[in-house]
Amino acid sequence: MKILILNPPAENTIGEYQDENGDSFLEAEDFGFFPPLGALYVLAYLEKNALGHELFFRDCVAERISHTKLADEIQKIQPDVVGITSFTISLVDVVMAAHTVRRLVPHAHLCLGGHHPIAFPLEAAQLAEFDSIIVGEGEIAFTQLVETLKVGGDITEIPGVYTRESIRKWENNRFQDRRFLGTVVVPPAYIENIEDLPFPARRHIQHIDYHSTVGISGKLATIISSRGCPFKCTFCDVPFKRYRSRSPANVLDEVEQCLDMGYQEFHFYDDLFNINEKKVLAFCSEVERRNLRFPWDFRGRVNSVTFESLKRAKQSGCRMISFGVETGSDAGLALLKKNTTTEQISRVFRWCHELKIVSIADFIIGLPFEKTRSDVEKNIDFMLSLDPDYAQISVLSLFPNTPLFQEAESKGLIDGTRWHRFALDPSPDFFIDHWLEHLSLAEQLELQRLAYRRFYLRPGYILKSILKTRTLHEFRMKARGALQLIGIGGR
């Protein structure tokens, strides 16, 4: 059979926030292009465990394949099975892509995977365009689906695979398992030992130059060394709460494979790379044992690093760390359940400066405890005091399956049923809610622009950034960002 794995176009993605003209302030491509690792893991598992099939992959986002061009691709491939990965905010494009497949290849089996089915499984299964959905981790489940379809078997016996009929038994049942977020309402496909999985099938994407706007090359590889996050931040909906980690040796085997393929820098895309000091030190020791030298970065938490782990990371090639700071208020950090303090945050950023590790501070404004403009400006002041190399400032978006969303709904600030209706009948007119109890969205967006201007348009910062630039790619990315910021300043 011909199997197509598809990352659909991103022409109608719901913006997290819009300006007064209805335009998104920041688009996904403003941060770079990253490969859909989940889909590539599924491809790799198929290649290893389901022989005899012809496999295809299209990343419509990075390859800039429009819905019109996608139709040409579908017509050419004529797939028998199509797996489409998804996020809820991209659901309009997901359904449009499925319509295209259904129109051109009526006999094809369409399966919906990715984050959306685990967030809205009951609704996802009712989408008329799809024959099945996979809730959870899709490597084994999708491979079993393909093999079962080949022999005409019963796909509803596969863990994590559901049809619009088979999922109905969970409509009034309560599924509970501490390995998953409490809002996961049907049993998902789950892989205990993720080290058993083959490495992502990157041969399908070698023609695509993925990159990060804060990277140093156009040959970026993203790697996941773990799955899940045990923390309970009130704005986050990571569905897998049990932390499962690969061994340093297994991860470095993948790194060496990527180096042989020509990749030049590595971004660890884990929900949480630095679960503790022990993991970071073990990884660094394996890098040193193999005598490897490559630039790498990760997303981490300030309460899980030590000076020693940062020092060893720097010595083994760590170039950059992105920290989720969120706010400069201790009371706010407690309400967000960040399990950290402003003192810890400041100390970690001082360590990064001392060790010359590039730092990124992620902040959120428009939080429930920010009741005045002054509250937000104090948050911005704290960001400036940290003096990170980069700052990313978001306006709080209220997503389902998070405590903040539930709190906003209970206070009557939002209509929580809107997402249910959108999941059943996606429309490009949908918008994401924000916490508007104290400050209007216009005020929050104005403060966001102020924060970006105050941070990036400082003369001292501009000079320092120029002096730190080492590659042509890095210069191009910074120049592009500067032009965007000039546009912000003119609004």
Secondary structure, 3 states (H helix, E strand, C coil): CEEEEEECCCCCCCCCCECCCCCECCCHHHHEECCCHHHHHHHHHHHHHCCCCEEEEEECCCCCCCHHHHHHHHHHHCCCEEEECCCHHHHHHHHHHHHHHHHHCCCCEEEECCHHHHHCHHHHCCCCCCCEEECECHHHHHHHHHHHHHHCCCHHHCCCEECCCHHHHHCCCCCCCCCECCCCCCCCECCCCHHHCCCCCHHHCCCCCCEECCCCCCCEEEECCEECCCCCCCCCCCCECCCEECCHHHHHHHHHHHHHCCCCEEEECCCCCCCCHHHHHHHHHHHHHCCCCCCEEEEECHHHCCHHHHHHHHHCCEEEEEEEEECCCHHHHHHCCCCCCHHHHHHHHHHHHHHCCEEEEEEEECCCCCCCHHHHHHHHHHHHHHCCCEEEEEECCECCCCHHHHHHHHCCCCCCHHHHHHHHCCCCCCCCECCCCCCCHHHHHHHHHHHHHHHHCCHHHHHHHHHHCCCHHHHHHHHHHHHHHHHHHCC
